């Protein structure tokens, strides 16, 4: 429970960072400042995003984090357990939506950036457009061309984490689109191919998460 509470306290916003050591009063001040920020269309998101002026607490913050449903790691064990159960996380078991059969493609974010730079340095739009009057099929897909099922990914993460609990799938919940695989033939023919496979990507992400925790 202490590890979960610490995660709630230090959850970063888009990898920016985590809350530095601050007093309870400053933390309360910052939470109040954030709660007064204008929300987005769904009425929630901006309430938990960092603001440029975090008040007095801002002097001691490296970055401000976004809470998970207003949980800041100061809640009781019962409150945290109830929040986890809402998302299917219980003692010894994680329940995921859907059958686990849909296939998805994953690309390491750094390789997405690398592929973009590769294309910009080597490809001109005129080369893609050709001499015809119509502009068609000029896009270049960036991806791995490899897919893995949600079930397979869940068990890959389980194995990498060393999680000994059960993973279940709730087929009464929607699966979404069954496949989202890109054709990367054009990009591969240009000379670029991904180097980080999903197994390595999960290992890197887990190592980063445990190191940050």
BELHUNOR-V780265 format. One line per field, one symbol per residue. phi: phi as a letter, one per 20 degrees, with the letter a starting at -180 (. if undefined). burial: b if it has 24 or more other C-alpha atoms within 12 Angstrom, else e. A space follows every 50 residues. Layout:
phi->???
burial->???
//
This chain:
phi->.ffffffffdgeelmfqcfffcffffffffffgffeffeegencgffdef dfdemffffddfaddefdlmedndffgffffffffgdndcfmbcddfnen egdcdccfgffffffffgffeccdgffffmeffedclefcfdadmccbfg fffgfffgfffmfeeedcceffefenffbbdeedgfffffodbfdeegff fffffffffffff
burial->eeebbebbbbbbbeeeebbeeeeeeebeebbebbbeeeeeeeeeeebbbb beebeebbeebebbbbbbebbbbeeeeeebeebbeeeeeeeeebbbbebb bbbbbbbbeeeeeebeeebeeeeeeeeeeeeeeeeeeeebbbbbbbbbbb bebbbebeeeeeeeeebebeeeeeeeeeeeeeebeebeeeebbbeeebbe bbeeeeeeeeeee
//
